[in-house]
Amino acid sequence: MARKLRKTETLPVKQKASRSKLPFSSKNYLFFGLAIISIVAGFLVLVQGSITLAPILLVLGYCVFMPLAIMLNGSKKKEEKNPSSV
């Protein structure tokens, strides 16, 4: 004889996904702008023939300012307002 399977768990009702702000703050955009300016200035100086200043500007843009623009967390205020309960 066939047995009927019982539903033991009910799935939670999906809530509407709320649109959240981007995780970047004005500090992130500032460092991103500095990276772009440094990279463009580095290539312009490289075209003019400088072999000392151009690499410094390019390394600053690619290896310092760009990672800072990505890695800095600007949502500290958001975490302070909604602390997770343990």
SULSULCOR-V832751 format. One record per pair of residues at least 24 apart in sequence whose C-alpha atoms are under 10 Angstrom apart, sorted by sequence separation. I is the first residue (numbers start at 1). GAP is how many residues later the second one is. D is the distance in whole Angstrom. If there is no record, write none. Layout:
<<I/GAP/D> <I/GAP/D>>
This chain:
<<35/24/10> <37/24/8> <38/24/9> <35/25/7> <36/25/7> <34/26/9> <35/26/4> <36/26/9> <39/26/10> <34/27/7> <35/27/7> <38/27/9> <39/27/10> <33/28/10> <35/28/9> <32/29/9> <35/29/8> <36/29/9> <31/30/9> <34/30/10> <35/30/5> <36/30/8> <34/31/7> <35/31/6> <33/32/9> <34/32/8> <35/32/9> <31/33/9> <32/33/7> <33/33/9> <35/33/9> <31/34/6> <32/34/6> <35/34/8> <30/35/9> <31/35/7> <32/35/9> <34/35/9> <31/36/9> <32/36/8> <33/36/9> <28/37/10> <31/37/7> <32/37/5> <28/38/9> <30/38/10> <31/38/5> <32/38/8> <28/39/10> <30/39/8> <31/39/9> <28/40/7> <29/40/7> <27/41/9> <28/41/5> <29/41/9> <31/41/9> <27/42/8> <28/42/7> <26/43/10> <28/43/8> <25/44/10> <28/44/6> <24/45/9> <27/45/8> <28/45/8> <24/46/8> <27/46/9> <28/46/7> <23/47/10> <24/47/10> <25/47/9> <27/47/7> <24/48/8> <25/48/8> <26/48/8> <23/49/10> <24/49/7> <25/49/5> <23/50/8> <24/50/6> <25/50/7> <23/51/7> <24/51/7> <25/51/10> <22/52/10> <23/52/6> <22/53/9> <23/53/10> <21/54/10> <23/55/10>>
